[in-house]
Amino acid sequence: MNHEFKIVLFAYNFQHKKTVDFIHKIYDVGFSISLILAADFVKINKPKSLFNHAPKPESILPKELAESYKIPYYVVKHNSLEAQHLLKKHEINFGIISGSRILKKELLSLVRYGVLNFHPGLLPMIRGVDSILWSIYKEQAIGVTAHLINEYIDSGLLVYKKKIIIDKNDDLQSLFKKNYQLQLDLIPISLNLVFENSDSIYQFEKLEKNINYNSYMPYKLQLELKPKINTYIKRYFQHES
């Protein structure tokens, strides 16, 4: 590991599978975390969901796991002055997101080598939320994009992106599982790319900001999408074969 990097994990302070899995994965592949900034749960108004694809929450809380790894853990709003103070106090110069809202420019400017996000869609085609549903709806490939963020939605610098491999026996649930696993698989690849190129980090391809991004898919469109899923899987299985 490059010891010049001190990593903050932007996370959620509740039972959250992605946060727990990211902590384990980062350590499993030989890196470590110097600070966790965990935001409390905030209820978001979403359309009714036709598809139950959310991963089951882990029984262990992120705070408990952080204690086992001896990682300093603070419950803060990510864009707060307190969060900025903690970044400075712990001399953080790189970040990873396992759970966060849009981070503001004032916060990002404090993290010298950038903040890495794993977006569950292929940028720049699929921006915003409900990426897998919108990928199917727009007949785009499903995959993950690792990128160094800026203050705009799903913009910044492209580090690495990869499509999932679709099998003829897949269904929507398995597509979500494959895409989630791909986020974990891209962690070591992306970290090594960033760390190996830290002197020329801004030579990564730029992802231009774009006001066109997806919000949560309305229930009416979900109903339209449901009968198209098998056709989509068949098409992309044949395309990849």
Backbone torsions as a table, in degrees:
resi	resn	phi	psi	omega
1	MET	NA	145.5	174.1
2	ASN	-77.8	111.5	-172.6
3	HIS	-75.8	-4.1	176.6
4	GLU	-75.6	-15.9	-176.6
5	PHE	-93.1	129.0	174.7
6	LYS	-118.9	114.1	-166.9
7	ILE	-97.5	133.7	167.8
8	VAL	-105.6	138.8	172.6
9	LEU	-105.6	119.1	172.6
10	PHE	-84.8	120.3	-167.4
11	ALA	-140.2	-177.9	176.8
12	TYR	-113.4	143.3	-176.6
13	ASN	-97.7	58.9	173.1
14	PHE	-160.4	176.9	179.5
15	GLN	-60.7	109.8	-171.2
16	HIS	-143.9	108.1	-173.2
17	LYS	-58.4	-43.0	-176.3
18	LYS	-63.3	-41.3	178.3
19	THR	-62.5	-46.5	179.7
20	VAL	-62.2	-47.0	-178.7
21	ASP	-65.8	-36.7	178.7
22	PHE	-65.2	-42.4	178.7
23	ILE	-59.3	-50.1	179.0
24	HIS	-58.7	-46.1	-174.9
25	LYS	-65.5	-42.4	-179.7
26	ILE	-58.9	-41.7	178.9
27	TYR	-75.5	-36.7	-179.5
28	ASP	-60.6	-32.2	-176.6
29	VAL	-98.0	14.0	169.2
30	GLY	96.6	10.9	177.3
31	PHE	-108.7	174.8	178.5
32	SER	-142.1	167.1	-176.9
33	ILE	-118.4	130.6	-178.2
34	SER	-94.2	-17.5	-175.6
35	LEU	-163.7	140.5	171.1
36	ILE	-120.4	126.5	173.3
37	LEU	-109.1	111.3	-171.7
38	ALA	-113.1	125.2	-179.4
39	ALA	-94.7	140.3	177.2
40	ASP	-68.3	162.5	179.3
41	PHE	-64.9	135.8	174.0
42	VAL	-128.9	125.4	-179.0
43	LYS	-70.9	133.3	180.0
44	ILE	-117.2	136.3	176.7
45	ASN	-75.8	113.6	-179.9
46	LYS	-120.9	154.9	172.4
47	PRO	-65.1	157.8	173.1
48	LYS	-55.2	139.3	-176.4
49	SER	-104.6	127.8	177.0
50	LEU	-82.3	-24.9	-172.9
51	PHE	-113.2	129.3	177.5
52	ASN	-97.9	90.0	-174.3
53	HIS	-119.4	0.9	-179.2
54	ALA	-68.5	133.7	177.6
55	PRO	-65.5	147.5	178.8
56	LYS	-64.8	135.7	-179.8
57	PRO	-65.7	148.8	176.8
58	GLU	-71.8	149.9	178.2
59	SER	-72.0	-29.7	-180.0
60	ILE	-84.8	140.4	176.2
61	LEU	-82.3	146.7	177.6
62	PRO	-53.0	-36.7	-179.9
63	LYS	-62.6	-41.3	179.2
64	GLU	-64.8	-40.7	179.1
65	LEU	-66.7	-41.2	177.9
66	ALA	-58.9	-40.1	178.7
67	GLU	-62.9	-38.1	-180.0
68	SER	-67.3	-29.4	177.3
69	TYR	-92.5	-1.3	-178.2
70	LYS	59.7	43.2	178.4
71	ILE	-98.2	126.3	174.0
72	PRO	-56.0	130.8	-171.0
73	TYR	-132.1	125.5	-179.2
74	TYR	-130.7	137.5	175.7
75	VAL	-94.2	109.6	-176.0
76	VAL	-146.0	160.1	166.6
77	LYS	-76.3	131.1	-170.4
78	HIS	-60.9	-32.5	-178.0
79	ASN	-96.8	15.9	-176.5
80	SER	-82.0	163.5	174.5
81	LEU	-64.4	-32.5	177.5
82	GLU	-62.5	-42.0	177.6
83	ALA	-62.4	-41.5	178.1
84	GLN	-62.1	-42.3	178.5
85	HIS	-60.6	-42.5	-178.7
86	LEU	-67.2	-36.2	176.5
87	LEU	-61.5	-41.9	179.1
88	LYS	-69.6	-44.2	-178.0
89	LYS	-59.6	-40.9	-177.7
90	HIS	-93.4	7.9	175.7
91	GLU	53.8	44.9	-178.5
92	ILE	-73.7	135.9	176.9
93	ASN	-131.4	6.4	175.8
94	PHE	-152.9	147.8	-178.4
95	GLY	-134.1	155.9	174.7
96	ILE	-133.5	141.2	179.0
97	ILE	-106.0	124.3	168.6
98	SER	-111.6	-12.5	177.1
99	GLY	-175.6	118.5	-178.1
100	SER	-169.1	153.4	165.7
101	ARG	-80.6	-172.3	179.2
102	ILE	-65.3	125.7	179.0
103	LEU	-87.2	138.8	-174.3
104	LYS	-85.0	159.4	-176.2
105	LYS	-58.0	-38.8	-177.9
106	GLU	-61.0	-36.8	178.2
107	LEU	-74.5	-47.1	-176.3
108	LEU	-62.1	-31.4	-178.5
109	SER	-64.8	-17.4	-179.4
110	LEU	-85.3	-10.2	-175.1
111	VAL	-106.7	98.8	-167.2
112	ARG	-54.1	-47.4	-173.4
113	TYR	-95.2	5.4	174.1
114	GLY	99.4	173.9	-179.8
115	VAL	-123.8	125.3	-173.1
116	LEU	-96.2	128.9	178.0
117	ASN	-120.6	148.4	176.6
118	PHE	-115.1	97.0	-175.4
119	HIS	-86.0	128.4	-176.3
120	PRO	-80.7	45.8	176.8
121	GLY	-158.6	163.7	-179.1
122	LEU	-91.9	109.8	177.4
123	LEU	-81.1	148.7	4.9
124	PRO	-91.2	5.9	-173.9
125	MET	-68.6	-40.8	-174.4
126	ILE	-118.4	98.6	178.5
127	ARG	-106.7	157.4	174.0
128	GLY	90.7	-156.1	-173.9
129	VAL	-100.1	173.5	-177.5
130	ASP	53.2	43.8	-170.4
131	SER	-61.2	-40.3	-177.6
132	ILE	-68.5	-42.6	177.9
133	LEU	-61.7	-44.3	179.6
134	TRP	-69.3	-32.4	176.0
135	SER	-60.4	-44.1	179.0
136	ILE	-67.3	-45.0	-177.9
137	TYR	-60.9	-39.7	-177.4
138	LYS	-93.2	4.5	178.8
139	GLU	56.9	46.0	175.1
140	GLN	-109.2	155.6	177.2
141	ALA	-64.5	152.2	177.8
142	ILE	-98.5	137.8	179.0
143	GLY	-174.7	-166.4	-176.8
144	VAL	-129.3	140.2	175.6
145	THR	-118.7	122.1	171.8
146	ALA	-92.8	124.9	-178.1
147	HIS	-146.9	150.9	173.4
148	LEU	-85.5	118.5	-168.4
149	ILE	-79.7	161.8	162.2
150	ASN	-124.2	-164.2	-174.8
151	GLU	-77.9	-4.5	179.7
152	TYR	-96.0	162.0	-175.6
153	ILE	-71.5	120.6	174.9
154	ASP	49.9	48.1	176.0
155	SER	-124.0	-167.1	178.2
156	GLY	113.6	-131.6	-176.6
157	LEU	-123.9	129.1	-179.2
158	LEU	-77.1	123.6	176.6
159	VAL	-98.6	-48.6	-176.1
160	TYR	-167.2	144.0	172.3
161	LYS	-144.4	152.1	-175.3
162	LYS	-152.6	142.7	177.1
163	LYS	-87.8	152.1	170.7
164	ILE	-77.4	158.0	175.0
165	ILE	-95.5	123.1	-176.8
166	ILE	-98.2	131.8	179.7
167	ASP	-105.7	154.4	-178.3
168	LYS	-64.1	-21.5	-179.8
169	ASN	-92.2	4.7	179.6
170	ASP	-68.2	157.9	168.4
171	ASP	-136.5	-177.7	-176.6
172	LEU	-59.5	-40.7	-178.8
173	GLN	-61.9	-43.0	-179.5
174	SER	-70.3	-30.1	175.6
175	LEU	-64.1	-42.4	177.1
176	PHE	-63.1	-42.4	-179.4
177	LYS	-64.2	-42.6	179.1
178	LYS	-63.5	-40.9	-178.0
179	ASN	-69.5	-35.9	176.5
180	TYR	-65.6	-45.0	179.5
181	GLN	-63.1	-35.1	179.2
182	LEU	-64.5	-35.8	175.8
183	GLN	-58.1	-44.8	179.1
184	LEU	-65.3	-41.0	-178.2
185	ASP	-64.8	-28.8	-177.2
186	LEU	-83.1	-8.1	-179.3
187	ILE	-59.2	-55.9	-178.0
188	PRO	-65.5	-37.7	179.2
189	ILE	-60.1	-48.3	-175.5
190	SER	-69.8	-42.2	178.9
191	LEU	-61.3	-43.5	179.4
192	ASN	-65.0	-38.6	177.5
193	LEU	-62.5	-43.2	179.4
194	VAL	-67.4	-47.5	-175.7
195	PHE	-67.2	-35.8	179.8
196	GLU	-72.2	-21.5	-176.4
197	ASN	-116.8	25.5	-174.6
198	SER	-62.9	-28.4	179.4
199	ASP	-72.9	-23.6	-179.4
200	SER	-128.4	39.5	-170.4
201	ILE	-61.1	-28.6	-177.2
202	TYR	-84.0	10.9	173.0
203	GLN	-89.7	-1.4	172.7
204	PHE	-64.3	151.4	179.2
205	GLU	-59.7	136.7	-177.7
206	LYS	-84.9	132.4	172.5
207	LEU	-97.2	107.9	-175.7
208	GLU	-65.1	146.4	174.8
209	LYS	-66.8	150.9	-175.7
210	ASN	-152.3	130.6	-179.8
211	ILE	-76.8	-10.6	-179.3
212	ASN	-90.1	100.5	176.9
213	TYR	-140.6	158.5	-173.7
214	ASN	-87.2	137.1	169.6
215	SER	-95.5	-176.4	178.5
216	TYR	-60.5	137.0	-175.1
217	MET	-67.8	125.1	178.1
218	PRO	-59.9	150.4	-176.7
219	TYR	-57.9	-37.6	-179.7
220	LYS	-60.7	-41.3	178.5
221	LEU	-71.4	-32.6	175.5
222	GLN	-60.6	-40.8	177.6
223	LEU	-62.3	-38.8	177.9
224	GLU	-68.6	-32.6	-176.1
225	LEU	-72.9	-36.8	-170.5
226	LYS	-51.4	-48.5	-179.1
227	PRO	-73.0	-7.9	-178.3
228	LYS	-92.8	-10.0	-172.0
229	ILE	-64.3	-46.9	-178.7
230	ASN	-63.5	-38.3	177.1
231	THR	-63.2	-41.4	178.3
232	TYR	-62.0	-46.9	-179.1
233	ILE	-61.4	-43.9	179.4
234	LYS	-62.1	-42.5	-179.2
235	ARG	-62.9	-47.6	-175.5
236	TYR	-77.6	-25.2	172.7
237	PHE	-65.8	-45.5	178.8
238	GLN	-66.3	-36.5	-179.0
239	HIS	-65.2	-38.4	-178.1
240	GLU	-81.2	-22.6	-175.3
241	SER	-72.9	NA	NA
